[in-house]
Amino acid sequence: AVIAGFAERRAEIVRQLNAAATKENLTPVDDDALLDEVTALVEHPNVLVGKFAVEFLQVPQECLILTMKANQKYFPLLDTQGKLVNKFLLVSNIRPNDPNLVIAGNERVVRSRLADAQFFFDQDRKKTLESRVSELDKVVYHNKLGTQGLRMHYVREIAYSIGQQLKVATQAREAAKLAKADLLTGMVGEFPELQGIMGRYYAQNEGLGDEIAFAIEDHYKPRFAGDELPRNQVGVCVALADKLVTLVDMFY
């Protein structure tokens, strides 16, 4: 039967999601916005469990989770350590006699989505972050303030100066130089929400070390009141420099 009330329908979806996840000894990704969107899309919800090839888990889980949520409105499933597994929950709007047909159709679609993510990840790793830095000179930061490349030149020098006080000057300048390079990758082009996160993965893939890699991801932090702070002093230097340049630019 159709559940007309939004709140009642939402509560029923939550109940079914939790029941299905518990049965698998897993936890669905917590996302209120996705839950609201799905509640608005279905009238008589029916939660089903789907799977995808385990090989896709070689792609960073942030990419897989985002593509499943954004493109397919699925609820990815996590294990007890918070790691993504190769299962997901879908909220169907029908209750067929044989749910396997609905599940198989959704699994076929998600396979293509995850293959796209795999493609972007593989292609991006063919170029180093360093090799992308010069391309930032072609990216307009603001029509009155010049390019992203020019802006990051200032960030680099300020990060180096702050880093001198914390004895991490060289690493801070290196991390600042690479901090925005992932903006030019296919993955971030497809999913801007992954900026910084992909930079960290690509830096680690290149063997640049966690100090540099975490600083690349963390220089956006804190993004809002109460957000996490950078995990190391290199990240602190780049984050401070990035925000100082932004403040000066806006008042300039």
C-alpha atoms as one frame of an Amber mdcrd trajectory, in Angstrom:
protein
   0.000   0.000   0.000   1.054   3.570  -0.665   2.320   5.390   2.441   1.057
   8.918   1.844   2.710  10.724   4.768   6.338  11.747   4.222   7.379  11.193
   7.850   5.745   7.768   8.007   7.280   6.733   4.687  10.712   7.938   5.792
  10.434   6.019   9.062   9.453   2.867   7.168  12.457   3.212   4.853  14.768
   3.636   7.844  13.231   0.553   9.467  13.729  -1.520   6.325  17.267  -0.226
   5.723  18.326  -1.077   9.265  16.657  -4.489   9.160  18.310  -5.411   5.855
  21.718  -4.152   6.996  21.493  -5.965  10.342  20.709  -9.198   8.511  24.015
  -8.756   6.639  25.829  -7.692   9.846  26.589  -4.376   8.135  25.683  -0.687
   8.523  24.159   1.573   5.848  25.882   4.886   5.129  24.232   7.587   7.226
  22.966  10.355   4.918  19.860  12.341   5.861  19.756  14.234   2.560  19.819
  10.989   0.571  17.145   9.532   2.833  14.902  12.553   2.262  15.444  12.376
  -1.495  14.629   8.678  -1.677  11.558   9.181   0.532  10.307  11.759  -1.973
  10.898   9.396  -4.900   9.042   6.281  -3.735   5.451   5.684  -2.632   5.577
   2.131  -1.265   9.215   1.415  -0.399  10.761  -2.018  -0.643  14.416  -2.295
   0.396  16.522  -4.886  -1.446  20.190  -5.904  -1.200  22.444  -5.711  -4.251
  26.077  -6.631  -4.882  28.917  -5.529  -7.126  32.233  -7.113  -8.083  34.705
  -7.110  -5.202  37.434  -5.894  -7.590  35.863  -2.426  -7.575  36.887  -2.045
  -3.927  40.389  -1.263  -5.205  39.016   2.194  -6.052  38.987   4.607  -3.054
  35.785   4.005  -1.150  34.882   7.715  -1.137  34.568   7.524  -4.952  32.393
   4.425  -4.895  30.173   5.715  -2.109  29.662   9.053  -3.824  28.804   7.573
  -7.217  26.345   5.109  -5.666  24.632   7.821  -3.632  24.668  10.649  -6.169
  23.912   8.732  -9.350  21.865   5.757  -8.179  20.371   6.824  -4.830  21.698
   3.629  -3.233  22.753   3.215   0.392  26.285   1.741   0.436  27.042  -0.721
   3.239  29.964  -0.570   5.678  31.516  -3.218   7.898  32.219  -2.827  11.621
  35.466  -0.951  10.835  33.630   1.559   8.621  35.050   0.038   5.434  32.912
  -0.217   2.327  31.879  -3.745   1.298  30.670  -4.897  -2.123  26.991  -4.693
  -1.161  24.432  -1.895  -1.201  20.787  -1.282  -0.362  18.331  -0.024  -2.947
  14.836   1.270  -2.262  12.489  -0.109  -4.900   9.040   1.326  -5.550   7.573
  -2.074  -6.415   7.171  -5.455  -4.730   7.497  -8.033  -7.524   7.011 -11.743
  -6.984  10.631 -12.234  -7.991  12.798  -9.406  -6.587  15.869 -10.928  -8.253
  14.915  -9.275 -11.531  14.887  -5.827  -9.882  18.146  -6.555  -8.071  19.854
  -7.815 -11.253  18.793  -4.714 -13.177  20.202  -2.407 -10.511  23.408  -4.422
 -10.263  23.881  -4.082 -14.012  23.503  -0.300 -13.829  25.809   0.139 -10.835
  28.466  -1.965 -12.563  28.680   0.687 -15.295  28.842   3.519 -12.779  31.626
   1.885 -10.798  33.488   1.039 -14.001  33.468   4.778 -14.799  34.973   5.508
 -11.379  37.590   2.796 -11.954  38.431   4.346 -15.335  38.921   7.837 -13.883
  41.062   6.441 -11.060  43.275   4.443 -13.442  43.648   7.315 -15.922  44.433
   9.903 -13.246  47.284   7.809 -11.867  49.056   7.882 -15.226  50.054  11.504
 -14.531  51.776  12.758 -11.390  50.383  15.596  -9.323  53.613  17.479 -10.038
  52.992  17.280 -13.778  49.578  18.914 -13.346  50.769  21.947 -11.356  51.671
  24.068 -14.390  48.123  23.594 -15.753  46.806  25.615 -12.805  48.096  28.694
 -14.649  45.243  28.129 -17.111  42.555  27.832 -14.435  40.863  31.135 -13.578
  40.501  31.522  -9.820  38.645  34.839 -10.057  38.391  37.225 -12.974  39.841
  40.059 -10.851  42.433  37.953  -9.030  44.045  35.893 -11.755  44.671  32.174
 -11.999  44.698  29.361  -9.499  48.377  28.950 -10.340  49.156  32.532  -9.249
  47.099  32.126  -6.108  48.922  28.938  -5.135  52.266  30.686  -5.650  51.309
  32.980  -2.754  49.990  30.053  -0.700  53.254  28.196  -1.247  55.416  31.065
  -0.029  53.243  31.779   3.019  53.123  28.069   3.902  56.922  27.993   3.693
  57.173  31.008   6.011  54.809  29.487   8.577  56.604  26.170   8.196  59.908
  27.784   9.169  58.440  28.482  12.610  57.309  24.848  12.940  60.445  23.297
  11.403  58.493  21.839   8.456  59.147  24.555   5.868  60.274  22.323   2.983
  57.393  19.860   3.355  54.892  22.719   3.733  56.022  24.329   0.486  55.901
  20.984  -1.344  52.418  20.183  -0.047  51.196  23.673  -0.955  52.559  23.313
  -4.464  50.566  20.096  -4.975  47.494  21.028  -2.926  45.243  22.008  -5.849
  46.674  19.701  -8.518  43.868  17.192  -8.131  41.394  19.828  -9.386  42.701
  18.887 -12.836  42.037  15.146 -12.477  39.179  13.300 -14.111  37.832  12.075
 -10.790  37.545  15.547  -9.241  36.195  16.884 -12.531  33.398  14.337 -12.222
  32.985  14.661  -8.442  34.161  18.070  -7.130  33.292  16.923  -3.594  36.383
  14.696  -3.726  38.876  17.570  -4.036  41.700  17.086  -1.566  40.647  13.509
  -0.886  41.811  12.384  -4.323  44.958  14.473  -3.987  45.774  12.496  -0.856
  45.209   9.153  -2.600  47.283  10.131  -5.627  50.102  11.477  -3.426  50.178
   8.222  -1.474  50.154   6.275  -4.733  53.229   8.255  -5.807  54.982   7.458
  -2.536  55.115  11.075  -1.374  54.513  10.079   2.254  51.659  10.709   4.656
  52.932  14.124   5.793  52.493  15.542   2.294  49.469  13.397   1.396  47.431
  14.229   4.506  48.336  17.913   4.175  46.929  17.942   0.630  43.611  16.580
   1.885  43.560  18.544   5.129  44.413  22.001   3.793  40.665  22.519   3.221
  40.031  21.984   6.941  38.335  23.252   8.961  35.582  23.663   6.361  32.965
  24.748   8.893  32.578  25.421  12.623  33.389  22.305  14.604  35.073  20.543
  11.685  38.219  18.447  12.129  41.590  20.199  12.029  44.553  19.135   9.863
  46.230  15.965  11.108  49.808  17.219  11.030  51.844  20.429  11.170  52.440
  20.446   7.426  48.683  20.457   6.927  48.326  23.261   9.470  50.804  25.404
   7.533  49.082  24.899   4.172  45.581  25.322   5.624  46.554  28.582   7.315
  48.272  29.868   4.190  45.330  28.954   1.970  42.841  30.710   4.230  45.035
  33.781   4.682  45.368  34.205   0.924  41.602  33.826   0.537  40.969  36.518
   3.161  43.454  38.930   1.610  42.052  38.271  -1.867  38.482  38.938  -0.807
  39.352  42.241   0.861  41.671  43.194  -1.985
